[in-house]
Amino acid sequence: QVQLVESGGGLVQAGGSLRLSCAASGRTFSRYPMAWFRQAPGKEREFVAAITWTGGSPYYADSVKGRFTISRDNAKNTVYLQMISLKPEDTAVYYCATDTRTIPGVSLSAIRRYDCWGQGTQVTVSS
């Protein structure tokens, strides 16, 4: 079982930047796709970004495309989310997730793709 721990959240002004990290335990981290989701108060959890086990072809929600960058360092068992030009609407709890079951035919943006989740880190963007 892979365990995930997010860090790097905080309070930032609109236009600012943050980098989130997600540290994973488990020797097979490098074999799994990783993703970031977020959940704002009163809203459903939504997809933010995903990356395959090779690190190629990152995939983003339209709302963050051009502002957020997902990357991974398999040697450090860590996935990152670099966020720039933050907006108040980016305020949410951010979760990292991984798919250890390799479900075929399910999009990397689908919540049901992922079976392991971190506890989340709060990102607050003030206007």
C-alpha positions in Angstrom: 0.0 0.0 0.0 1.3 3.4 -0.9 0.9 6.2 1.6 0.9 9.9 0.5 1.7 13.0 2.5 1.1 16.5 1.0 2.9 19.6 2.1 3.5 23.2 0.9 0.1 24.7 1.2 -0.5 28.1 2.8 -1.9 31.6 2.4 -0.8 33.6 -0.6 -2.0 36.7 -2.3 -3.7 36.6 -5.8 -1.0 36.5 -8.4 1.4 34.7 -6.1 2.9 31.2 -6.3 3.1 28.1 -4.3 4.7 24.7 -4.8 3.0 21.7 -3.4 4.8 18.4 -2.7 3.5 14.9 -2.2 5.8 12.4 -0.7 5.0 8.7 -1.3 6.1 5.7 0.6 6.5 2.4 -1.1 9.1 1.0 -3.4 6.8 0.9 -6.5 5.9 4.5 -6.5 7.7 5.0 -9.9 5.3 2.6 -11.5 2.1 4.5 -10.8 0.4 7.5 -12.3 0.0 10.4 -9.9 -2.6 13.2 -9.8 -3.7 16.3 -7.9 -7.3 17.1 -7.1 -8.8 19.9 -5.1 -11.9 20.5 -3.1 -13.3 23.9 -2.2 -15.8 24.4 0.6 -19.3 23.3 -0.5 -18.0 21.9 -3.8 -17.2 18.5 -5.1 -13.6 17.3 -5.4 -12.3 18.2 -8.9 -9.4 17.1 -11.0 -6.4 19.5 -11.3 -3.5 17.6 -13.0 -2.1 14.2 -13.6 1.2 12.6 -14.7 2.1 9.2 -15.9 4.7 7.0 -14.3 7.3 8.0 -16.9 6.6 11.7 -16.3 5.6 12.3 -19.8 2.3 13.8 -21.2 1.1 15.7 -18.1 -2.6 16.4 -18.2 -4.4 19.5 -16.8 -7.8 20.8 -16.1 -8.7 23.7 -18.3 -9.0 26.0 -15.3 -5.3 25.6 -14.4 -3.7 25.0 -17.8 -0.8 27.4 -18.3 -0.6 28.3 -14.6 0.1 24.9 -12.9 2.8 22.4 -13.7 2.8 18.8 -12.4 6.1 17.0 -12.2 7.6 14.0 -10.4 11.0 12.8 -9.1 10.8 9.1 -8.9 14.2 8.9 -7.2 12.7 11.0 -4.3 9.3 9.4 -4.5 7.8 12.8 -4.8 5.3 14.5 -7.1 5.0 18.3 -7.2 2.5 20.9 -8.3 4.0 24.2 -9.1 1.3 26.9 -9.1 1.7 30.4 -10.4 -0.6 33.3 -11.0 -2.9 32.0 -8.3 -6.5 33.2 -8.2 -8.9 33.4 -5.3 -10.9 30.6 -7.0 -7.9 28.3 -6.6 -8.6 28.3 -2.9 -9.2 24.7 -1.8 -7.8 21.7 -0.1 -5.4 20.0 -2.5 -5.0 16.2 -2.5 -2.6 14.0 -4.3 -3.6 10.6 -5.4 -2.2 7.5 -7.1 -3.6 4.5 -9.0 -2.0 1.3 -7.8 -4.5 -0.9 -9.6 -3.9 0.3 -13.1 -7.5 0.4 -14.2 -7.7 0.3 -18.0 -10.0 2.6 -19.9 -10.5 5.1 -17.0 -9.3 8.6 -17.6 -6.5 10.0 -15.5 -8.9 12.8 -14.6 -11.5 10.6 -13.0 -11.7 10.4 -9.2 -12.5 6.7 -9.4 -9.2 6.0 -11.1 -7.4 6.5 -7.8 -7.3 4.2 -4.8 -4.7 6.0 -2.6 -5.1 9.5 -1.3 -3.2 11.9 0.9 -4.8 13.8 3.7 -4.7 17.1 1.8 -3.1 20.5 2.2 -4.9 23.8 2.4 -4.3 26.5 -0.2 -5.8 29.9 0.4 -5.5 32.7 -2.1 -6.6 36.1 -0.9 -7.8 38.9 -3.3 
